[in-house]
Amino acid sequence: MKNVTLATVAGLTATAAMAVATIAGPLAPASAAGAPCTPTTPTIKGHPAMGFCGPASATVTVGGKTYTFHNGFCAEPITHSDSFQLSLGTDVPTLGGPNNNAGEPVFSMDIARGHTSASIADVYFGGRELLANAPIALSGQIPTKGTFTGKHTAIHFTGTWDCHGVIYKS
């Protein structure tokens, strides 16, 4: 498994920046090894966004339909966090009002330190929210790859994820 340092956005890791919806300035590698890619920071429908990058991928099957996500990263717990995080696609945080992620696909999963619990934080596809804050059960080579199952408002879902051997460190 390859460990690399996650790029920073205005002094915050990309995940922390996303969490506080602060996306400012270009990204730069935080170590000599550097990240294998640099997330983009586009403006989408007037909102700052974080376009994730990296080799990670995931699938989610909800209501008999499978959705595929690429271009993302797996990150060991960041400062002030106790969870492993997988982020794929483009996150468009809009504070206040309805959020359809500006029509962009995004997948976000958290696994607690020690793998004691896990959840799908958000899944958007085609301008609609498929899942949010949904607890999941995991199996596989946690946290690097595996499968998950869960239930969200009476809808069962399943999925897979794979970090493809790259885990970012903050």
Secondary structure, DSSP 4 states (H G I P E B T S, - for coil): -EEEEPPEETTEEHHHHHHTT---S--B-SSSS--SS--B--EETTEE-EE--SBEEEEEEETTEEEEEEEEEEEPPPTT--EEEEEEEEE----SS---GGG--EEEEEEEGGGS-EEEEEEEETTEEEEEEEEEEEEEETTTEEEEEEEETTEEEEEEEE-TTEEEE-
